[in-house]
Amino acid sequence: MTTSGVVDDSTATMLHIDMDAFFASVELLDHPELRGQPVIIGHAGGRGVVTSATYEARKLGVHSAMPVSVAMRLAPKAHVLPPHHKLYQHYSAEVMRIFRDVTPLVEPLSIDEAFLDVSGARRLLGSPSTIGAQVRARVFAETGLTCSVGASSTKFVAKMASQRAKPDGMLIVPESEILNFLHPLPIKALWGVGASTEAALARIGIKTVRELAEMPLPALIRAVGEASGQKLHALALGIDPRGIVLERQEKSIGHENTFEFDVSDRRVLHRELLKQANQVAVRLRRAGLEGRTVALKLRFSDFTTITRSRTLAEPSDLGKQIYDEAKAIFDALDLRDDQRVRLIGVRVEQLAESGSVVHQPSLWVDEAESQTDGWRDAERTIDKLSARFGSGAVGPASLMRKKNPGAPE
């Protein structure tokens, strides 16, 4: 293991590159005077949550998804900046372009991290550590942002190495050093070890990766089950055969909203469902996908969260059908009149390419089928008008009046 490159890194051809505090770092490009200070990215006031934070804020206990109000109590001197998601998308595209200049074998994991297989780039660009250093230098020179690089022979170890290298560093773990790198770590460092698995292993005396690797596989399976046992045993031995996945099929598409004020008015909630259903439908059509299952998510004022779903007779990318199902799920819950909703969301799952599922023909073109065709034509027309005049220019009449969800009607 090394951060200097003085090692035989010929086997460390899998790179995991992770941008450092990406959203916060992008914001600091426009606020260089705040570098080195605790900065929180999120909407101050109300129910804003932390999108990101600088490492200075993280040292004080601030983390993403935390309410901004709580973050400010932990870091009262922190500066709060609003997020700019289009800016993050721009810089993400720039970073991914740099990665693809190095190798075509790039697997983006999210907006700010990716795996790179550089085995084919060594003859032209040099050793994996040299390539990693070149990528870090290019990212900083062309964007002003820093990234951390982990390199090894497997995805799992490369990702762990990049986390150990943060911020703004690089860690190389050659294949011969993988077990020395892994075995001293606590078992919670392994993928798939959550609180319950950690507790189950602790009960039988397993606290480190070394102890897990040395445990007989049958005993491990008895403790955590067949699937988890097999996977954890392999990871503890440094075994991870996964390669680069060039195309990642989305498993679901959804939207959700946390209201500024808790909402009990069914009209407001129905209108929000309609808005989200149409947003989901637009994203499905843009991606050339249809979905078979509609899921509804509700979080109440006491933070209790429920999820319910229904499966359609045929896959759909129509907002009207998605809304009808989501509304039916919601109405079937039969909520109390005083039951207040904090968050509501609509998601479509079981996705497939549009047209890949053959719709069953009917002997009769009934009224429902005719209405579906009408809605399909209408929503395609809205797509075209939105592309020309901008999103929100045309839509359902009930959504054209701007409302403040949760405020009195």
N, C-alpha and C positions, 0 to 999 in steps of 0.2 A: 504494500500500500504506500502511496506517495502522493504528495501534492506538487512535487517538483519535476516529475517526468523522468527521474533517474531510476529507471526500472525497465524490465522487459515487458512492455505493454502490448505486445503483438496479439495477445489473446483478448484484450479489452476493447473489442470492436463495437460493442453496443454502448451508445452514449445516451444518457438522459440529461436533457438540458431544461432547466427551470429558471424562469425569470425571477429576479429578486424583488419581493413586495411589489409586484407588477403594477397594479392600479395606482398605488401610492407613488411609485417611482415615476410613472407617466405624469401624474399631477405635479410633481416637484420639478419637472422640466419647465413649467411655467411659473414656478415659485422657488427659484434656487435659494432665496434667502431663508427658506425653512429647512434646508438640509441640516441633518444632525439633530433635529428637534422632533419631539413626538407629534405626529400628524395622523389624524383620523380621516378616512374617506367615508362619507355618508351624509345623509340629510339631517342637519341639526333640528331639534325640536320634534314634537309629535312622537311618532313611533318609528322614526328612522333607525335603521340598523347599520352596523359597520360593514362596509364593503371591503375595505382593506385598511391597513395601518402600517406605518413605518416600523422598523425594528426597534426604534427608541420607544415607541408606544407599546409594542408587543412586550418589551421587557417589564412594563408596568402592569401587564395582565390583560391588555386589550387584544381581542381576536375578532375575526370576521363573524358575522351573523349575530354578534352581541348588540343589544340596544345601545344606540349612541348615548343615551342618558346614563347608562351604566358605565360605559367607557369613559365618559367625562368625569365620573366620580373616581375612577381609578387613575385617570390622567388629567387632573383639572387644568393643567397648563397646556394641554394639547391644542393644536390648531385643527379645526374641522373644515374640510373642503368638500364640496359636492362632487359626486361622481360624474364622469363624462364618458359614457359607454362607447359612443362612436369613435372617440379618440383611442380607446383601448383596442377596438377592432382594427383601427388603422395601424397602430404599432404592432399588433399581433401579426397582421399580414406582412409587415416589413420583416419581422423576425423570422417568420416561416419561409419567406423568400430567401433569406440568407441561408437557412438550413438546407433548402432545396438546391441552392447553388453548390453545396458541399456533396450532397448525395440525393438521388431520387428516392431512397428508402427512408422516408420520413413518416412517422406516425404521430400526428398531433393528438394529445390527450385532452387538452383544454385550450383555452385562449392563450395560456402563458407557459405551456410545457409540451415537450415532444420527445419521442425516442428517435434516434438516428442510428442506422446500421452503416458504419463507415468502412466495412471490410473491403469493399470494392474501390474505395477512394484512397487507400494507402499508397498505391504506386504513384499517384499523381500528387497527393497533398502531404504525404508523410505518415508518421505513426499516429495512432489514436490520440495520444497526449498532445502531439503537435497540432492535429486537427482541432481538438478541443480548445487549445489556446488560440488558434486562428479564429474560431467561431466567436469566442468571447471577445476578442479584440475587434472583430468586424461589427458585432452587435453594439458594442460601446461607441465605436467610431461613427456608425451610421444612424444610431438612434439616441445615443446618450444614456442608454439603459445598461444595467449590469445583469449578468446571469451566472448561475452556478452549474457546473458540469460534473456528472458522475460517469465513470467509464468502467465497464467490466465485460465479462463474456455473456452475461444474462441480463434481461430486463430488470428483474427483481433487485439484483445487487447494484446495478447501475443507478436505479432510482434511490436506493438507500444511500449510495455514495454521494449523490448530488445533495441530499438533505444534510449529510454530514459536512459537506463543503460550504454550505451557506453561512453568510452571504458572500457573493462575489469571489468564489473559489472554485477549485477543481480537485477531485479526488479520483485516483486511478486504483482499481482493485484488480490485479491480474488474476487469471483463473487459479493459479497456484496459491494465491493468498485468500481466496474466498472464505474458506472455513476459519482461518485466523481472524478474518474481519467479522464474520457472523457470530461465531460461538460465544464470545464474551457478552453479547447483547442480551437484554431482557427479552422474554418471549413476546411481549407486546409489540416489539419492533417488527414482527413477522406480519405479512398481509393476512388478514382473516382472523387475527387474534383480537377480539374485542373484550369488553369487561367480563362477559359471561364465560368465554373460553379461557381467559386468563385465570379466572377464579377456579374453573374446573381443573386446570392443569396445576394450579397452586395447591389444590387439595391433595394431589398425589405427589407433591414435592418437586414439581417442575417449574423453575423460575428463569432459567437461561436457555438460550438456543442450543448450547452444548448439551445440556441435560435432556432437551427434547430430542436432539439428534441421536443420543445414546439410548433412548428409551425404545424397547422392543415395539415394533409397529402394532402387533395385536393388542398390546396393553394401551397404546395411544388411541387406537380405534375404539376400544371399550370406553375410554374416558371422554372422547369428543365426537364419536360417530365416524362412519366409514369415509364419507367424502372429506370432511375436515381433517381427519387423521392422515389420510393419504397425502393431501395437499401440504399440510404442515410438515410432515416427515420429509417430503421432497425438498421443500424450501430450506429446512434446517440443514440439509446436506448440500445446499447450494444448487439444487437441480431446478431448472426453469427452462423448458424447451421452446417457449414461445418466441416466434419471430415477429418481424414488422408486419403490421396489418395496414395496408395502404388505403383501403376504403372502410369507413366505419358507418354502418347502418344505424341510424337513430332508432332507439327502441321505443321512444314515445315523444310526443310533442305536447306541451302544455303551457298554460298561463295561470298565474295566481296573483292575488292582490291582498295586501294587509290594509284594512281601512284605517283612516286617521281616527275615526270614532267607531266604537262597536255598533253594529247594525242589527236591528230586529225587524225593520220594515221589509216585508216580503217583496214589495215592488222594487225596492232598491237592489235587493239580492238577485231577483230575476233579471233585472236589467244588466247587472254585472255579469251574470252567467251568459247572457246573450252577447255582450261585448267580448268576453273571453272565448266563447265558442266560435265567433267570427274570426278572431285573431288566430286561433288554432287552425281553422279551416284555411285561411290565407297561407299560413306557413306550410300546411300539408300540400296545397296545390303548387306552391313555389318549389317544393322539394320533389314533386312528382310522386307523392305518397298518398295512400288511403289507410284508414285505421278501422279496426273491427270492434275495439272496446272503448267505451267512454267512461272516464272515472271522475268522480266529484270529490274534492277535498274541502273539509270545513274545520276551522279552528274556532272554538268558542272563547268567551271572555275569560273563562277560568283556565285557558290554554289546553283544554281537552281537545284532541284532534281525532277526526274520523275520516275514513276514506271508503267510498262505496263505488261500485262499477256495474255496468251493464254491457252485454255483448250484442252488437247489432246483427240483424239477419244477414246483411251484406256490408262489406267495407265501404266507408264513405269519406269524402273530403268536403262535405257541405256543412256550412255553419248552421243552417236551419235544422238538419238532422242531429248534429252534435248538441245543439241547444235543447231540442225536444227531449233527448235522452237525459241530459244533465238536469233539466228542470223536473223531469219525471222522477229522477233519483231524489232530488231535493224535496219535492212535494211528498214523496213517500215516507220521508223521515218524520213527518208530522211533528215538527218542532213546536214547543210552547210559544205562545204569543210574546212572552217576555224573554225568550232565549236569544241572547245577543251573539252575533257572529263577528269574530275578529279578523279572520282570513277566509277567503273562498277561492277555489281554483278548479279549473277544468283541464283534463288531460286526455289525450287519445293514445291508445296503446295497440299492440298487435299490428304494427305497421307493415305494409307491403307496397311495392311499386304499383302505381295506378294502372289498372287494367290487367294486372297479373292474376287476379282472381276473377274467374268467369262468373258473371252474374246470371242467376238462373232465369231463363226466359219464362214468360207467363203466357197462357193461352188467351188471356184477356188483358187489355190495357185498361186497368181500373183507374179510379179517380186518384188514388194515392200515388200511383206510378206517374200519372200525368202531372200531378203537383210537384213531384220530385224533379221531373224534367224541367218544369218551369223554374223552380228554385235554382237548379243547376245552371240554366241559361242566365238567370238574374245575377248569380254570384260570379259567373265568368265575366259578365258585362262589368260588374263592379271592379273586378281585378283589372280590366283594361282601362277603366276610367281612373282608377287609383294610380296606375302606372303613368298615366298622362298628366293628371292634375294633382297627384299626391295622396298619400293615405289619409283617410278621414274625410275626403271631399264628398264621397257618396257612401251611403250605408243605410241600415234600417232606421226608420223614422224615430223609433223610440230611443235611439242612441245619438241623434243629432243634437238634442238639447244637452248642454254640458251641465253635469250635476256634481255636487260635492257629496260622495257617498257617505252616509252616516249623518249628514246634516238634515234638519227638518225639511220635509217636502214643501 
